[in-house]
Structures are given as C-alpha cells and as structure tokens.
Amino acid sequence: MSSHDEPTGNKALAERDLRVLWHPCTQMKDHEAHPPIPIRRGSGAWLEDFAGRRYLDAISSWWVNLFGHANPRINAAVAAQLETLEHVLLAGFTHEPAVTLAERLVAITPPGLSRCFYADNGSSAVEVALKMSFHYWQNQGQTGKTKFITLENSYHGETLGALAAGDVALYKATYRPLLMETLTAPSPDCFHRAPDESWEAYSRRRFEDMQRLLARHAHEVCAVIVEPLVQCAGYMRMYHPVYLSLLREACDRHGVHLIADEIAVGFGRTGTLFACEQAGISPDFLCLSKGLTGGYLPLAAVLTTDAVYQAFYDDYERLRAFLHSHSYTGNPLGCRAALATLDIFEEEDVLARNRALSARMARHAAPLADHPHVAEIRQHGMILAVELVQDKAARKPYPWQERRGRRVGQHALSRGVLLRPLGDVVYFMPPYVIDEEEIELMIRVAAEGIDRACKD
Ligand code: PMP
C-alpha cells in the first residue's frame, strides 16, 4: 500500500503518527491519554481537524502566524515564487526575493542595522549572532573576549549555543555538561517587583546588577543577549523598556555588543513593529524569525551594523570571513512569504488595529485579576499572560507536578480553543486577524478552564 492509500481521519492519523513520529517538546507518554490532534486545514485564526472540529489558534501556532492560516495574499506570493525558483544556494549566487527582503528589513529595523545575514530558524539566528559577535572581537585582536552575559529566565532556542545563552532550567538543566559557560544577570522580570513598586522602578533596580556584571567582566565579554520586553518561553515574564535603554548605554560604555533576540517579539507582538523601538535603541545584532514569514516557512535573519560587517571584510588569505552557513539560508519561498507579510504591514494599519485588539484583550481578561488563584495579569501589546498560583497573597506556585496549566489547555481544547500554557501561565498571543468575538471566546474559555483547574 503506498502512503497516499493509508487511512486518514482523526483516529487513523493519530495512530499512524504514534507509530513513527517523535514530537517536539513532548513527553510522548502523555499521548497515551491525549493523542495528537490531526489538523486538515487552517483558515484565518482557525484550525480544523478531519471531523470538522475547529480550534481557535490563540497562540499563533507557537507564535509564528501573524495574518491567519492560508492567508490568500501570502499563499499567492508563495505559489507564484514556486513557479520560478524554489531554492538556490546563497553562496556565490543570489536571487531577487533575498535582495529585496534584505533591503526592506534594513529599511524597517532600528537605525544603524545595515546588513542582513540569513539563516533558517530562530535558534540558528541566535547561533549566528553569538558567533559573529565573538568573531568580530577576534578579528579586532580582542582575543580575551570569549563570554556572553545572559538574563536569568531567558530563552534563545534549543541548539547548544542558543541553549547555553538561555536559562530556563526545564530545557537546559540536563544538557549543562555540554554547554558553554555564561554570565547570568538577574532578570528585570517585573513579576518580582515590590507591591507598591512600578515596572519602571523595578527594571531600573535590576539593571544595577547588570551594571555591576558589565563593570567587572566587560574585558572578557563579547555581548549581552536579551529578549526585549518579554521573556516569552520564560513564562511570558515582562519588563519595562527603560532596562533596554540603560543596557544600550552601558554596552556602549563598556565596549560590549548588544544582541536583541526579537524572534518571538518582533513584527508587532509588543505593540511596535520591533520591541526595541519602545526603548528608542538599536542593537548591534537583531535576530528575527517566526513572524518574519507570517508563520509560513522557516526563515531567519540577523541584522547587524556596518562596523561589524567591516571587521570581516578583507583579503581571503587573512582568513577573517564569516564561514557560517545553513543549506536553506535565504530560501526564496520563505523570502517571498516574508515580502508578502511586509506588504500587509505596509498597506494595512496593522499596528493601529492591534492597539484596539490589545485593549479588547485587556478588557476581557481584567475580571480574572480577582480570581483567587490568579497572581497577575500582564500584557505588552498582543501578548497577554495570566499567572496562576496556589496562594495568591504569598504568590506561592502550585507544585509543578500538578500541571494545572496543562489542565486549562485540555479544557480549552475540548471547547475549541488552542491554548498551550507555559507551566501555570496561561497566555494569549493570537494572530492579528482575530476578531472581537474570537477574543471574547478565547478568554471566556480560558477563564472556565482556570476555574476548573484551580478548583481543588
Ligand atoms: N529565541 C526566542 C526568543 C524564541 O522564543 C525562540 C522560539 N520559541 C527561539 C529563539 C528559537 O527559535 P526556533 O524555535 O525557530 O529555533
């Protein structure tokens, strides 16, 4: 029997899946109770299974989708590209979508970022930025700079370099013997602020630790790497833009690069096109992926400055070139999807519409603040998170083994909403095509789930 004769349908596909697949970020044994959900098609903010059951994609399929599934405009752009060129290597060759996309990224990203290096997923973009920063200092003769400063609770991906730069124990602890050592500064995450302390005051206070670390270690540090404003995989913890302004100034003063990982927060998630804009800063490296292609295809870009570029530009024999590569670097289909995505940003007032949607999300979620097991509701633009705790007054978390957040997710699925809480943090990061009724549904179902999950 050839593969296209194999049975489909929800049950059949899930069974076939569990015989051969190994899913990402999953304890496969969990699938004994909850098999994977086969999706046949998507449209707008919705996914549909083989029985016609629909799921509202409240987390943009791992934060990638911006303008809906099967978006007609992006579909057409990718289909047209497919007719002419599906892929060509980007070493020694180039193509129009890669060139135009680089031009447009340089134009829309913060000032001073004038070079675009492509990769093919978020983690590989982080690897590029780490290696480029290190290599820059080597090329400058500063061979003692071999370390990176990272933030507590940060997340930058799963490949070994990116994992080393991150700090979420759940993903990192097992692999620690394989990872480079980093210097870790306390997070400006405002969940920990004093009851009467503002976000700004807390983020400023936390910056003092970073300041000390830089003063002590700048001579051996290549770069500081941060996720601007929201530590997404780190339980959607958030901080104030002032931290980024202070950090930019201190990195300049100490001769250390600043790497902004906007893989999750870029392309409008926090309210501005890039989160760095809220602090009025330009990093030395800006990592982009996820929403770059509107959630269609794996593509990543690292934007950097002319100063970095020039440190590698030399006669070949001097062996200063950045000889890093991935096979699918700058894939034309991905670049075309990205260009169509940027067209939508350019022609529709996406950020203004998102401001209205964010306000609506805030309004619907507000009553949850009174829930006896909700410690905090926090929001930056189109990202809103609700943190569940066992004891509200003491902010004492539930034992992680109870998997309360997962119960919320399971309830939501049974009601046709795709949520995927991070631990006990229920969050919403929907595609920008979500409408007001869908926002109401998404939050109502989450609230029901929270009630049930926190009952006993
Ligand atoms: N950096 C950040 C901030 C991310 O959120 C992620 C993915 N969740 C990554 C890097 C890694 O991207 P990818 O999964 O495409 O490797």
Residues whose N, C-alpha, C, O or C-beta is under 5 A from the ligand:
A	BS01	PMP	N121 G122 S123 Y155 H156 G157 E227 C232 D261 I263 A264
